[in-house]
Amino acid sequence: MVCNSVRSAAVTLTTCSGPNEVSSPLANVLIVRAQEIIDWVEAFLPENARRPKSTTTVELSLLKMFVAPAAPQAETPTIA
């Protein structure tokens, strides 16, 4: 993996390339941070150019069924 960092007075931006997996907690942090950035940028726009804010709350739940692996076959004892 190759990472590069760029530092300014207020922010350090690090980008990495390579095969990385993102955990659920990290994905949530990244999404929240992206929303904060969007809100910051929109604050500079005139009111009529901003996106309408949604007041709808979405609740999502997932259900995943797990199946136990098949029981290993018992070897038949042989008599010598």
N, C-alpha and C positions, 0 to 999 in steps of 0.2 A: 504494500500500500504506500502511496506517495501522498504526502500532505504538504500544503503550502499555507502560510499565514501572512495576512496583511494587517498591520496595526495602524489605527488612526488615534486621534486624541481620545475618542470615546468608546471605540469598538475594536475588537480583534476578530477578524473573519478568517476562519480556517476552512479550507476545502481539501477534501481527500478524494482520491480516485482509486478504485480497486474493488474487489469483491467484499462488500461490507453488508452485514445484516443489521437492521435497525430494530431494536427491541420496542415493544409496545409503549413502555414509559418514555423512551427517547422520542418516539414518533409523536406522542402527545405533547411533549415539550416543544418539539419543532413546529407543530401546528399552532400551538398557542403563541409561540414567538413570531411566527409568520403573521398571525392576526394582529399582534402588537405593531409590527412593522407597517402593515397595511393601514391600520388606524392612524399611525404617525404621519404617513404620507398623505392620507386623505385630509388630515387637519390643515394642510397647506392649500387645499383646493377650495374654491368658492362653494358655498352651501349648495347651489344648484347643480354642481358638477359631481357631488358625492353620491355614492351608492345609497339606496334606501336601506335602512337598518331593518333587519328581520326581527319580529317579536315572537316568532313561532319557535317553540321548543320541540326538538325531536328526541324521542327516547327510543333506543335501539337495544335489543338483546338478541344474542345468538345462542343457539343450542346445538351442540355437536355430540353425536352419539359415538361412543367408543365401544368397540367389540374386542373381547378378549381373544388372544391368539388361540388357534386350535391346539388341543392337548397333544403333546408328542406321543407317537405310537410306542407302546411298550414292546420291547423285544421279546420274542418267544424263546424261552429257555431251551437249550439243546442239551441232550444227554449224550455224553461221549462214551 
